[in-house]
């Protein structure tokens, strides 16, 4: 149990402190840039063939958290996300999007420096098909009666 002592911040030198020397076999310099514990460059340098082989990726994701008053008593985690992308590099000879038949290209048509209309080019999509979503009366209802959302 730790007892809080008034104005004790300046007395931390008097407190007992245990310090141990790191042994040579312990991994303590794992963040040393010039002499890393494991050199991943060796995987690239050996030029091993990976065709038809199972590939494994170790992905480490971290984040910084700067504390603020709203964290007390519990640090919140909603809204904090981590992610990574697996993106091929020179996998295809050309962009696979070039062979997509269901493509629509929209080009703005400007008149007098303002967008007047849109030029629609359909590639493989029929123009007589519509996909209209159902109308939602919620916004019209709120304009007439905002009391369900705001205090009236």
PyMOL CGO cylinders between C-alpha atoms (Angstrom):
from pymol import cmd
from pymol.cgo import CYLINDER

trace = [
    CYLINDER, 0.00, 0.00, 0.00, 1.32, 3.43, -0.90, 0.3, 1, 1, 1, 1, 1, 1,
    CYLINDER, 1.32, 3.43, -0.90, 0.74, 6.23, 1.56, 0.3, 1, 1, 1, 1, 1, 1,
    CYLINDER, 0.74, 6.23, 1.56, 0.39, 9.73, 0.15, 0.3, 1, 1, 1, 1, 1, 1,
    CYLINDER, 0.39, 9.73, 0.15, 2.66, 12.18, 1.90, 0.3, 1, 1, 1, 1, 1, 1,
    CYLINDER, 2.66, 12.18, 1.90, 2.08, 15.87, 1.53, 0.3, 1, 1, 1, 1, 1, 1,
    CYLINDER, 2.08, 15.87, 1.53, 4.77, 17.62, -0.58, 0.3, 1, 1, 1, 1, 1, 1,
    CYLINDER, 4.77, 17.62, -0.58, 6.58, 14.32, -1.15, 0.3, 1, 1, 1, 1, 1, 1,
    CYLINDER, 6.58, 14.32, -1.15, 7.56, 14.90, -4.78, 0.3, 1, 1, 1, 1, 1, 1,
    CYLINDER, 7.56, 14.90, -4.78, 10.94, 16.33, -3.83, 0.3, 1, 1, 1, 1, 1, 1,
    CYLINDER, 10.94, 16.33, -3.83, 11.82, 13.38, -1.58, 0.3, 1, 1, 1, 1, 1, 1,
    CYLINDER, 11.82, 13.38, -1.58, 11.95, 10.68, -4.22, 0.3, 1, 1, 1, 1, 1, 1,
    CYLINDER, 11.95, 10.68, -4.22, 15.76, 10.49, -4.00, 0.3, 1, 1, 1, 1, 1, 1,
    CYLINDER, 15.76, 10.49, -4.00, 15.46, 9.17, -0.44, 0.3, 1, 1, 1, 1, 1, 1,
    CYLINDER, 15.46, 9.17, -0.44, 13.22, 6.32, -1.56, 0.3, 1, 1, 1, 1, 1, 1,
    CYLINDER, 13.22, 6.32, -1.56, 14.89, 2.96, -2.16, 0.3, 1, 1, 1, 1, 1, 1,
    CYLINDER, 14.89, 2.96, -2.16, 15.46, 2.27, -5.85, 0.3, 1, 1, 1, 1, 1, 1,
    CYLINDER, 15.46, 2.27, -5.85, 16.43, -1.07, -7.32, 0.3, 1, 1, 1, 1, 1, 1,
    CYLINDER, 16.43, -1.07, -7.32, 18.43, -1.04, -10.49, 0.3, 1, 1, 1, 1, 1, 1,
    CYLINDER, 18.43, -1.04, -10.49, 19.65, -4.14, -12.29, 0.3, 1, 1, 1, 1, 1, 1,
    CYLINDER, 19.65, -4.14, -12.29, 22.25, -4.34, -14.98, 0.3, 1, 1, 1, 1, 1, 1,
    CYLINDER, 22.25, -4.34, -14.98, 21.06, -5.81, -18.25, 0.3, 1, 1, 1, 1, 1, 1,
    CYLINDER, 21.06, -5.81, -18.25, 22.75, -9.07, -19.13, 0.3, 1, 1, 1, 1, 1, 1,
    CYLINDER, 22.75, -9.07, -19.13, 24.18, -9.66, -22.58, 0.3, 1, 1, 1, 1, 1, 1,
    CYLINDER, 24.18, -9.66, -22.58, 21.57, -12.34, -23.41, 0.3, 1, 1, 1, 1, 1, 1,
    CYLINDER, 21.57, -12.34, -23.41, 18.62, -10.07, -22.58, 0.3, 1, 1, 1, 1, 1, 1,
    CYLINDER, 18.62, -10.07, -22.58, 16.93, -8.21, -25.40, 0.3, 1, 1, 1, 1, 1, 1,
    CYLINDER, 16.93, -8.21, -25.40, 17.20, -4.63, -24.19, 0.3, 1, 1, 1, 1, 1, 1,
    CYLINDER, 17.20, -4.63, -24.19, 18.24, -2.82, -27.33, 0.3, 1, 1, 1, 1, 1, 1,
    CYLINDER, 18.24, -2.82, -27.33, 15.23, -3.80, -29.40, 0.3, 1, 1, 1, 1, 1, 1,
    CYLINDER, 15.23, -3.80, -29.40, 14.79, -0.22, -30.64, 0.3, 1, 1, 1, 1, 1, 1,
    CYLINDER, 14.79, -0.22, -30.64, 18.40, 0.34, -31.60, 0.3, 1, 1, 1, 1, 1, 1,
    CYLINDER, 18.40, 0.34, -31.60, 18.23, 1.47, -35.23, 0.3, 1, 1, 1, 1, 1, 1,
    CYLINDER, 18.23, 1.47, -35.23, 21.83, 0.76, -36.27, 0.3, 1, 1, 1, 1, 1, 1,
    CYLINDER, 21.83, 0.76, -36.27, 22.11, -2.63, -34.50, 0.3, 1, 1, 1, 1, 1, 1,
    CYLINDER, 22.11, -2.63, -34.50, 18.65, -4.19, -34.35, 0.3, 1, 1, 1, 1, 1, 1,
    CYLINDER, 18.65, -4.19, -34.35, 18.03, -7.45, -32.50, 0.3, 1, 1, 1, 1, 1, 1,
    CYLINDER, 18.03, -7.45, -32.50, 16.75, -9.03, -35.71, 0.3, 1, 1, 1, 1, 1, 1,
    CYLINDER, 16.75, -9.03, -35.71, 17.67, -7.72, -39.13, 0.3, 1, 1, 1, 1, 1, 1,
    CYLINDER, 17.67, -7.72, -39.13, 14.75, -8.07, -41.56, 0.3, 1, 1, 1, 1, 1, 1,
    CYLINDER, 14.75, -8.07, -41.56, 17.02, -6.93, -44.37, 0.3, 1, 1, 1, 1, 1, 1,
    CYLINDER, 17.02, -6.93, -44.37, 18.39, -10.50, -44.39, 0.3, 1, 1, 1, 1, 1, 1,
    CYLINDER, 18.39, -10.50, -44.39, 15.06, -11.71, -45.80, 0.3, 1, 1, 1, 1, 1, 1,
    CYLINDER, 15.06, -11.71, -45.80, 15.49, -9.39, -48.77, 0.3, 1, 1, 1, 1, 1, 1,
    CYLINDER, 15.49, -9.39, -48.77, 19.20, -10.01, -49.26, 0.3, 1, 1, 1, 1, 1, 1,
    CYLINDER, 19.20, -10.01, -49.26, 18.95, -13.82, -49.56, 0.3, 1, 1, 1, 1, 1, 1,
    CYLINDER, 18.95, -13.82, -49.56, 16.74, -13.41, -52.70, 0.3, 1, 1, 1, 1, 1, 1,
    CYLINDER, 16.74, -13.41, -52.70, 14.74, -16.54, -51.85, 0.3, 1, 1, 1, 1, 1, 1,
    CYLINDER, 14.74, -16.54, -51.85, 12.03, -17.57, -54.32, 0.3, 1, 1, 1, 1, 1, 1,
    CYLINDER, 12.03, -17.57, -54.32, 8.53, -17.05, -52.85, 0.3, 1, 1, 1, 1, 1, 1,
    CYLINDER, 8.53, -17.05, -52.85, 6.50, -18.27, -55.82, 0.3, 1, 1, 1, 1, 1, 1,
    CYLINDER, 6.50, -18.27, -55.82, 3.84, -20.80, -54.67, 0.3, 1, 1, 1, 1, 1, 1,
    CYLINDER, 3.84, -20.80, -54.67, 4.92, -20.40, -51.06, 0.3, 1, 1, 1, 1, 1, 1,
    CYLINDER, 4.92, -20.40, -51.06, 2.82, -19.45, -48.04, 0.3, 1, 1, 1, 1, 1, 1,
    CYLINDER, 2.82, -19.45, -48.04, 3.68, -15.93, -46.96, 0.3, 1, 1, 1, 1, 1, 1,
    CYLINDER, 3.68, -15.93, -46.96, 3.31, -14.72, -43.39, 0.3, 1, 1, 1, 1, 1, 1,
    CYLINDER, 3.31, -14.72, -43.39, 3.27, -11.10, -42.29, 0.3, 1, 1, 1, 1, 1, 1,
    CYLINDER, 3.27, -11.10, -42.29, 3.81, -9.95, -38.73, 0.3, 1, 1, 1, 1, 1, 1,
    CYLINDER, 3.81, -9.95, -38.73, 2.04, -6.64, -38.35, 0.3, 1, 1, 1, 1, 1, 1,
    CYLINDER, 2.04, -6.64, -38.35, 2.55, -4.57, -35.23, 0.3, 1, 1, 1, 1, 1, 1,
    CYLINDER, 2.55, -4.57, -35.23, 0.12, -1.74, -34.72, 0.3, 1, 1, 1, 1, 1, 1,
    CYLINDER, 0.12, -1.74, -34.72, 0.37, 0.82, -31.97, 0.3, 1, 1, 1, 1, 1, 1,
    CYLINDER, 0.37, 0.82, -31.97, -0.90, 4.23, -31.13, 0.3, 1, 1, 1, 1, 1, 1,
    CYLINDER, -0.90, 4.23, -31.13, -0.09, 7.23, -29.01, 0.3, 1, 1, 1, 1, 1, 1,
    CYLINDER, -0.09, 7.23, -29.01, -2.54, 8.30, -26.36, 0.3, 1, 1, 1, 1, 1, 1,
    CYLINDER, -2.54, 8.30, -26.36, -2.20, 11.77, -24.92, 0.3, 1, 1, 1, 1, 1, 1,
    CYLINDER, -2.20, 11.77, -24.92, -4.20, 11.85, -21.74, 0.3, 1, 1, 1, 1, 1, 1,
    CYLINDER, -4.20, 11.85, -21.74, -6.68, 14.59, -21.01, 0.3, 1, 1, 1, 1, 1, 1,
    CYLINDER, -6.68, 14.59, -21.01, -9.17, 15.40, -18.26, 0.3, 1, 1, 1, 1, 1, 1,
    CYLINDER, -9.17, 15.40, -18.26, -12.00, 13.50, -19.91, 0.3, 1, 1, 1, 1, 1, 1,
    CYLINDER, -12.00, 13.50, -19.91, -10.07, 10.22, -19.46, 0.3, 1, 1, 1, 1, 1, 1,
    CYLINDER, -10.07, 10.22, -19.46, -10.67, 10.17, -15.72, 0.3, 1, 1, 1, 1, 1, 1,
    CYLINDER, -10.67, 10.17, -15.72, -11.57, 7.63, -14.35, 0.3, 1, 1, 1, 1, 1, 1,
    CYLINDER, -11.57, 7.63, -14.35, -11.42, 5.41, -17.46, 0.3, 1, 1, 1, 1, 1, 1,
    CYLINDER, -11.42, 5.41, -17.46, -9.59, 5.87, -20.74, 0.3, 1, 1, 1, 1, 1, 1,
    CYLINDER, -9.59, 5.87, -20.74, -12.11, 5.73, -23.56, 0.3, 1, 1, 1, 1, 1, 1,
    CYLINDER, -12.11, 5.73, -23.56, -11.50, 3.63, -26.64, 0.3, 1, 1, 1, 1, 1, 1,
    CYLINDER, -11.50, 3.63, -26.64, -14.44, 4.39, -28.98, 0.3, 1, 1, 1, 1, 1, 1,
    CYLINDER, -14.44, 4.39, -28.98, -13.27, 6.26, -32.03, 0.3, 1, 1, 1, 1, 1, 1,
    CYLINDER, -13.27, 6.26, -32.03, -9.71, 4.99, -31.75, 0.3, 1, 1, 1, 1, 1, 1,
    CYLINDER, -9.71, 4.99, -31.75, -8.86, 2.69, -34.62, 0.3, 1, 1, 1, 1, 1, 1,
    CYLINDER, -8.86, 2.69, -34.62, -5.83, 1.01, -36.03, 0.3, 1, 1, 1, 1, 1, 1,
    CYLINDER, -5.83, 1.01, -36.03, -5.50, -0.45, -39.50, 0.3, 1, 1, 1, 1, 1, 1,
    CYLINDER, -5.50, -0.45, -39.50, -3.07, -1.52, -42.17, 0.3, 1, 1, 1, 1, 1, 1,
    CYLINDER, -3.07, -1.52, -42.17, -3.32, -2.10, -45.89, 0.3, 1, 1, 1, 1, 1, 1,
    CYLINDER, -3.32, -2.10, -45.89, -2.12, -5.03, -47.93, 0.3, 1, 1, 1, 1, 1, 1,
    CYLINDER, -2.12, -5.03, -47.93, -1.44, -3.42, -51.28, 0.3, 1, 1, 1, 1, 1, 1,
    CYLINDER, -1.44, -3.42, -51.28, 0.02, -5.32, -54.23, 0.3, 1, 1, 1, 1, 1, 1,
    CYLINDER, 0.02, -5.32, -54.23, 3.00, -3.81, -55.97, 0.3, 1, 1, 1, 1, 1, 1,
    CYLINDER, 3.00, -3.81, -55.97, 3.41, -4.58, -59.69, 0.3, 1, 1, 1, 1, 1, 1,
    CYLINDER, 3.41, -4.58, -59.69, 1.00, -7.52, -59.35, 0.3, 1, 1, 1, 1, 1, 1,
    CYLINDER, 1.00, -7.52, -59.35, -0.83, -6.77, -62.60, 0.3, 1, 1, 1, 1, 1, 1,
    CYLINDER, -0.83, -6.77, -62.60, 0.60, -5.66, -65.92, 0.3, 1, 1, 1, 1, 1, 1,
    CYLINDER, 0.60, -5.66, -65.92, -1.93, -2.80, -65.99, 0.3, 1, 1, 1, 1, 1, 1,
    CYLINDER, -1.93, -2.80, -65.99, -4.67, -1.40, -63.82, 0.3, 1, 1, 1, 1, 1, 1,
    CYLINDER, -4.67, -1.40, -63.82, -7.41, -4.02, -63.42, 0.3, 1, 1, 1, 1, 1, 1,
    CYLINDER, -7.41, -4.02, -63.42, -9.93, -1.18, -63.35, 0.3, 1, 1, 1, 1, 1, 1,
    CYLINDER, -9.93, -1.18, -63.35, -9.37, -0.64, -67.07, 0.3, 1, 1, 1, 1, 1, 1,
    CYLINDER, -9.37, -0.64, -67.07, -11.17, -3.91, -67.91, 0.3, 1, 1, 1, 1, 1, 1,
    CYLINDER, -11.17, -3.91, -67.91, -14.27, -3.22, -65.79, 0.3, 1, 1, 1, 1, 1, 1,
    CYLINDER, -14.27, -3.22, -65.79, -17.38, -3.16, -67.97, 0.3, 1, 1, 1, 1, 1, 1,
    CYLINDER, -17.38, -3.16, -67.97, -19.71, -1.60, -65.41, 0.3, 1, 1, 1, 1, 1, 1,
    CYLINDER, -19.71, -1.60, -65.41, -18.14, 1.82, -65.37, 0.3, 1, 1, 1, 1, 1, 1,
    CYLINDER, -18.14, 1.82, -65.37, -19.69, 5.26, -65.38, 0.3, 1, 1, 1, 1, 1, 1,
    CYLINDER, -19.69, 5.26, -65.38, -17.65, 8.37, -66.05, 0.3, 1, 1, 1, 1, 1, 1,
    CYLINDER, -17.65, 8.37, -66.05, -19.01, 11.74, -64.99, 0.3, 1, 1, 1, 1, 1, 1,
    CYLINDER, -19.01, 11.74, -64.99, -17.47, 14.89, -66.43, 0.3, 1, 1, 1, 1, 1, 1,
    CYLINDER, -17.47, 14.89, -66.43, -18.56, 18.34, -65.28, 0.3, 1, 1, 1, 1, 1, 1,
    CYLINDER, -18.56, 18.34, -65.28, -19.69, 20.66, -68.06, 0.3, 1, 1, 1, 1, 1, 1,
    CYLINDER, -19.69, 20.66, -68.06, -18.85, 24.25, -67.20, 0.3, 1, 1, 1, 1, 1, 1,
    CYLINDER, -18.85, 24.25, -67.20, -20.43, 27.40, -68.58, 0.3, 1, 1, 1, 1, 1, 1,
    CYLINDER, -20.43, 27.40, -68.58, -19.19, 30.83, -67.57, 0.3, 1, 1, 1, 1, 1, 1,
    CYLINDER, -19.19, 30.83, -67.57, -16.87, 29.31, -64.96, 0.3, 1, 1, 1, 1, 1, 1,
    CYLINDER, -16.87, 29.31, -64.96, -19.68, 27.43, -63.18, 0.3, 1, 1, 1, 1, 1, 1,
    CYLINDER, -19.68, 27.43, -63.18, -20.77, 23.81, -63.42, 0.3, 1, 1, 1, 1, 1, 1,
    CYLINDER, -20.77, 23.81, -63.42, -23.88, 23.82, -65.56, 0.3, 1, 1, 1, 1, 1, 1,
    CYLINDER, -23.88, 23.82, -65.56, -24.43, 20.10, -66.09, 0.3, 1, 1, 1, 1, 1, 1,
    CYLINDER, -24.43, 20.10, -66.09, -22.76, 16.71, -66.15, 0.3, 1, 1, 1, 1, 1, 1,
    CYLINDER, -22.76, 16.71, -66.15, -21.71, 14.63, -69.15, 0.3, 1, 1, 1, 1, 1, 1,
    CYLINDER, -21.71, 14.63, -69.15, -22.44, 10.95, -68.37, 0.3, 1, 1, 1, 1, 1, 1,
    CYLINDER, -22.44, 10.95, -68.37, -20.62, 8.18, -70.23, 0.3, 1, 1, 1, 1, 1, 1,
    CYLINDER, -20.62, 8.18, -70.23, -21.94, 4.69, -69.54, 0.3, 1, 1, 1, 1, 1, 1,
    CYLINDER, -21.94, 4.69, -69.54, -19.73, 1.71, -70.30, 0.3, 1, 1, 1, 1, 1, 1,
    CYLINDER, -19.73, 1.71, -70.30, -21.73, -1.51, -70.17, 0.3, 1, 1, 1, 1, 1, 1,
    CYLINDER, -21.73, -1.51, -70.17, -24.60, -0.18, -68.04, 0.3, 1, 1, 1, 1, 1, 1,
    CYLINDER, -24.60, -0.18, -68.04, -28.09, 0.26, -69.43, 0.3, 1, 1, 1, 1, 1, 1,
    CYLINDER, -28.09, 0.26, -69.43, -29.46, 3.77, -69.07, 0.3, 1, 1, 1, 1, 1, 1,
    CYLINDER, -29.46, 3.77, -69.07, -33.10, 2.68, -68.67, 0.3, 1, 1, 1, 1, 1, 1,
    CYLINDER, -33.10, 2.68, -68.67, -32.52, 1.12, -65.24, 0.3, 1, 1, 1, 1, 1, 1,
    CYLINDER, -32.52, 1.12, -65.24, -33.12, 3.18, -62.12, 0.3, 1, 1, 1, 1, 1, 1,
    CYLINDER, -33.12, 3.18, -62.12, -32.37, 2.38, -58.53, 0.3, 1, 1, 1, 1, 1, 1,
    CYLINDER, -32.37, 2.38, -58.53, -34.32, 4.91, -56.50, 0.3, 1, 1, 1, 1, 1, 1,
    CYLINDER, -34.32, 4.91, -56.50, -34.21, 4.55, -52.71, 0.3, 1, 1, 1, 1, 1, 1,
    CYLINDER, -34.21, 4.55, -52.71, -37.36, 4.69, -50.64, 0.3, 1, 1, 1, 1, 1, 1,
    CYLINDER, -37.36, 4.69, -50.64, -38.23, 8.13, -49.37, 0.3, 1, 1, 1, 1, 1, 1,
    CYLINDER, -38.23, 8.13, -49.37, -37.60, 8.78, -45.72, 0.3, 1, 1, 1, 1, 1, 1,
    CYLINDER, -37.60, 8.78, -45.72, -40.17, 11.11, -44.13, 0.3, 1, 1, 1, 1, 1, 1,
    CYLINDER, -40.17, 11.11, -44.13, -38.00, 11.64, -41.04, 0.3, 1, 1, 1, 1, 1, 1,
    CYLINDER, -38.00, 11.64, -41.04, -36.51, 15.00, -42.10, 0.3, 1, 1, 1, 1, 1, 1,
    CYLINDER, -36.51, 15.00, -42.10, -39.89, 16.40, -43.16, 0.3, 1, 1, 1, 1, 1, 1,
    CYLINDER, -39.89, 16.40, -43.16, -41.36, 15.22, -39.86, 0.3, 1, 1, 1, 1, 1, 1,
    CYLINDER, -41.36, 15.22, -39.86, -38.58, 16.97, -37.91, 0.3, 1, 1, 1, 1, 1, 1,
    CYLINDER, -38.58, 16.97, -37.91, -39.14, 20.23, -39.78, 0.3, 1, 1, 1, 1, 1, 1,
    CYLINDER, -39.14, 20.23, -39.78, -42.79, 20.16, -38.76, 0.3, 1, 1, 1, 1, 1, 1,
    CYLINDER, -42.79, 20.16, -38.76, -42.20, 18.86, -35.22, 0.3, 1, 1, 1, 1, 1, 1,
    CYLINDER, -42.20, 18.86, -35.22, -38.58, 19.12, -33.93, 0.3, 1, 1, 1, 1, 1, 1,
    CYLINDER, -38.58, 19.12, -33.93, -39.56, 18.12, -30.36, 0.3, 1, 1, 1, 1, 1, 1,
    CYLINDER, -39.56, 18.12, -30.36, -38.39, 14.48, -30.64, 0.3, 1, 1, 1, 1, 1, 1,
    CYLINDER, -38.39, 14.48, -30.64, -34.81, 15.70, -31.16, 0.3, 1, 1, 1, 1, 1, 1,
    CYLINDER, -34.81, 15.70, -31.16, -34.54, 19.09, -29.44, 0.3, 1, 1, 1, 1, 1, 1,
    CYLINDER, -34.54, 19.09, -29.44, -36.04, 20.36, -26.24, 0.3, 1, 1, 1, 1, 1, 1,
    CYLINDER, -36.04, 20.36, -26.24, -39.33, 22.16, -26.95, 0.3, 1, 1, 1, 1, 1, 1,
]
cmd.load_cgo(trace, "trace")
